Amino acid sequence: DTPIDFVITGSGVAAAEVRAAIVSERVTMLGVVDDGRLEAELQAATVALVSQRHSGAEFNIPSKIMNFMAYGLPILAAVNPGSEVARIVGRSGAGWVVDSSNPDAFPRKLAEILRTPQELEARGCAAQKYARLHFSQEGFAKQFEDVLTDVLSSLSHSTT
């Protein structure tokens, strides 16, 4: 087995709990880091993790998903399978979704995907392509333009 280092950047409402639960030297919790350190961590990463607790309807999207995808990182999302994050990861082909209410699903899936470098690369490429189309200024402007064109087209058809 290849040793895995798990690096956590940022902080959140459960940061103290997470830090207290770390029992391995292979897990590092950096907390909030400067742009240079974050850039280095993103460049070195193999897989990005997005996690959300599984309770009720989830409609928010953590901004980190957009950054991970822009860097071409495949995503392992431990989330509610009906959430917006799950929808984006599935629709884009950018990674894998496991049910966050099943704590054993994440390590099993991570071990599985790390054995498939071609799949990691393909999902990373899909992530970056999706980010370019949906999260970049150019992609957003194109989508906005398409919506306006459709609206104008439907208006011109309804007045004839």
C-alpha positions, 0 to 999 in steps of 0.5 A, spaced: 500 500 500 502 507 498 502 511 504 497 517 504 498 524 507 491 527 508 492 535 508 487 539 511 487 547 509 482 552 512 478 552 518 470 551 519 465 550 525 468 543 527 475 545 526 477 544 534 473 537 533 477 535 527 484 537 530 482 533 537 480 527 533 487 527 529 491 520 531 496 519 525 502 523 523 499 522 516 494 527 517 496 535 517 491 540 519 494 547 517 488 551 518 488 558 514 494 558 510 496 564 505 495 564 498 502 561 496 501 555 501 494 554 498 497 554 491 503 549 493 498 544 496 493 544 491 499 543 486 501 537 490 494 534 491 492 528 488 485 528 490 480 533 493 475 532 498 469 536 499 465 534 505 458 536 508 454 533 514 448 529 511 442 532 514 436 535 511 436 539 504 443 541 502 443 547 497 449 550 498 456 549 494 462 550 498 467 555 494 472 550 494 469 545 489 470 551 484 477 552 486 478 544 486 475 543 479 479 549 476 486 546 478 483 540 475 483 536 481 478 530 481 473 530 487 471 525 492 465 528 495 462 525 502 456 529 502 448 527 501 447 524 495 441 528 493 445 535 494 447 540 489 455 538 490 453 531 488 449 533 482 455 537 480 460 532 481 456 527 478 454 531 472 461 534 470 464 527 471 469 530 476 469 525 481 466 520 486 460 521 491 459 517 497 454 518 502 456 522 508 452 518 513 456 512 512 463 514 515 466 507 512 464 509 505 470 515 504 476 511 506 473 505 502 472 509 496 479 513 497 483 506 497 479 504 490 480 510 486 487 511 488 489 504 485 486 507 478 491 513 476 487 513 469 481 514 472 484 520 476 487 523 470 480 523 466 476 525 472 481 531 473 480 533 466 473 533 466 473 537 473 477 542 469 473 542 463 467 543 467 470 549 471 472 553 465 465 552 462 461 554 468 465 557 473 470 562 469 468 569 467 468 567 460 464 561 461 459 565 465 458 570 460 457 565 455 452 562 459 448 569 460 449 570 453 445 564 451 440 565 456 439 572 454 439 570 446 433 564 448 429 569 452 429 574 446 428 569 441 422 566 445 419 573 445 420 575 438 416 568 436 411 570 441 409 577 438 409 574 431 
